[in-house]
Amino acid sequence: GLRTVKYDYESVEYAGGFNVRERLNRQESYTTLSTYYQIARERRFFLDLEYGRYDFEFATQATIRDSDSYTVRGGLEFSQFGRRIRGRIRLGYKKFDVVDPDSPDFAGVVGDTNLSIRLTTILAVRGSYIRNVDFSLWYGEAYYVVTRPGAGLSLYPLPFVRLDYDYSTGKNKYPVTGEVPEDLTRLDKIDIHSSGIYFRIVENTAIGFVVSLWKRVSNIEGEDDERLFYGLNLTYDF
């Protein structure tokens, strides 16, 4: 399959001269080949091969951030119509190649896994694991590596009401470069708490109100942060 995504940010200026639009505006293009092996009506193995291309809009960023990625992922997928287990286990290996020869590249394990198990009629538990490369707004680094496991649960006090709680913790690790000592390389520790209440509309469709607390503790002075988010969410997985 072929897929392309364009990221177009507002021109917001941060202290130190960081302009979000200039730093992060880009076009991402992906070519993917996927194969599946159905082992049961609600379970199947899969293998994904993916090539990604990242082209930044502004020349100041293109010279240090334009990149290519090569990824192979495999795992087990559970149909969203499964009665007890839903989600997928997906792990793989990625080579992330920054076009600039002076920028460090990444090669290693990546993951995008989420699994939910309905233990009883009123209780479901779930786990997640994310590890991937994301582009950085912060100074001259092209990217950072996100690693974040998580867990959560859902309670169904009434047939049409679901209460959610999720917690994830992890780190954003920036690459080591020759410009700064390794012990000063940026490392952010992330904690996310999220709670929500959902009301069934019809069958597995529900609308919910979600509150999330996001906290970052960095080894770089002045980069600690804490934010609170509110939002509405529509789910087809009630």
N, C-alpha and C positions, 0 to 999 in steps of 0.2 A: 504494500500500500504506500501511497504518497501523502504527506501531510505537511502543511506550512503554517506557521504562526507568526504574526507581527506584533511586537510589543511597542506601544507608543505611550510614553509616560508624560505627565505634566512637567512643565519647566519649573521645578521647585529647587530653590537654592538652600543648601545646608551650610552650617558653619564650616569654615575651612575651604570654601569654594567648590563643594560637591554639588553639581547640578544633576538631578536624577535623570532628566531627559537625555542629557549628553552622555551620561555614564551607561545607561541601560537600554536605550532604544535599539532594537535589533530585529532581524528576521531569522527565524529558525525553520529549517527544512529537514524533513526526515523521510528516509526510504526504509521500509520495513518488510521483511519476509517472515511469515509466521506459519508454523505447521502444528497440527493438533492430532492427538490420538485419544479417541473417546473410549474410556474404560467402563463407564456406566452412564446411565441417563443424566445424572447430575454431576459427574466428575470427568475431567479429561486432563491429560498431560499436554504441555505445549512447549514450543521452542521458538524464540524470537531472535532474529538477526536484524540489527538496525544500524544505519549510517545517518549521522546527524551533521548538519552544517550550520554554523552560527556566524551571521554577517551583521556587524554593527554599523549603525547609520552614520555616526560622526567619525571623521578621519582620525581624530585624536585618540579614539577608543579602538577603532578598527586595527590600528597598527599593533596594539598589545592584546586585543581580546578576540579577534576573529579566530575561530577554532573549528576543528573537525572531531567527531567522536565515532567510535566503533564499539558496538555493544552486542554481547550475546547473553540472553537470559532464558531460563527454563524454569518449569515448576508445575504445580498442580492447581487447577481451577475448579472451584465449586460453584455450580449454577446458583444464580440469585433466587431461583425458585426452590432451592433445597429447603427442607423443612427444619433441619437441625444445624447444619454447617453451611456457612456462606463465605464467599471471599476467594482469595487466591494466595498461594505461596509462590513468590517469584524472586529468584536470586540469579546473579550473573556476574559477568566481568566486563569492565569498560576500560577502553583506552581513550583518554581525552587529550588531544594534541593541539596545543596553542600554536598558531602559525608563526608567531614571533619566536625566533630561535633562542632568544635570551630569556624567555619565560619558561618556568618549570611546567612539565606535563603531569598528568595523573594516569595511573594504571592500577586497577585494583577491583575488589569486590564491590558490587552495588546491589541494592535490594529495594523492592517495592511490594511489601507484603501486608495483607490485612486479612484476618480470619475471625469470624464470629461464630460462637457455638451457643445454641439455645438449650440450656440445661433443663429448664422446666417451663411451664406455661407463663411464669411470672419473672423469670431470670434468664438473661443472656450475658455471656462474657466474651471479650474479644482482645486480640493482641495485634500489634502492628510493628513494622520495622521499615525504616527508610534510610537508605544510604545512597547518595548521589552527588553530583557536581552542580553547583549553582553559581551564577555570576555575582561578583562583588561590587558593591557601591563604594567600598572603603579603599582609599588611596590607590596605589598602583597595581595591586594584585588583580589578576584576571578573574580568579574564581576562588571558591572555598569548597571544602568537602563537608556535606551535611551527614551526620550519623544520629538517628533518633529512634530508639525503640519506645513503645508505648503500650498501655493496657487500659481497659475500660469495662464498664458493665451497664446493662439496661434493666430497669425494673418496669413491669407492666401491672400497676396496681388496679387498673381497670382495662377492659378489652379495647378501649379506644384511647388510652393514655399510655405514653412511654416516658420514663425519666432516665436521662443519660448522665454518666460521668466518665470522663476520659482524662488520663494523665500521660504525658510523654516527657522524656528528658533525654538530653543528648548534647552534642557539641557541633560547632562550626569551626573547622580547622583550616587555616590559611596555609598555603604552601610555603616552604622554606626557600628563601632566596639569598643571594649573596649580598644583598643590600643591608640586611640587619642580622644580628646574631640570632642563632636558633632559639635561645631562651626568650627573645623578644618577639618571636613570630606570633601573630595574633591567634588566640584561642578563645572562643566564646562558649560558655556553658548555657544551655537553654532549658527552661522549665515551662511547660504549658499545662494549665488546668482548664478544663472545659465542662460546662454543665448545660443541659438542655431539657426542655419539656416539649413533647410532640403530641399532636392530636390527630387521630386517624380521620381522613376525609372519605376514602373508599378503598376497600381491599388493603393493599400494601402501601398506599399513598397517604402521606401525613405531612402536616405543616408544623414547624417547631420554632421556638424562641431559644436562642443559644447565647450564652455568655462565656467568654474565654479570657483568662488572665495569662499573659505572655511575659516572661521575665528573662533577661539576659545579664549574665555576669561575665565580664571580659578581663583578661589579663592586661589590657591596655587601659591606662588611666583615662577616666572620663567617658568610657564607652558602655558602662552599665546602663540598662534601660528597663522599663516596666510599662506595659500597656494593657488596657482593658478594652475588649471588643464586644459589641452587641450585634445581633443580627437575626434575620428570619431565614429559615432553611426549609426547603421542600425535599422530602425523601420518598423514594419508591421502594424502600427496604424496611418497612415497619414490621 
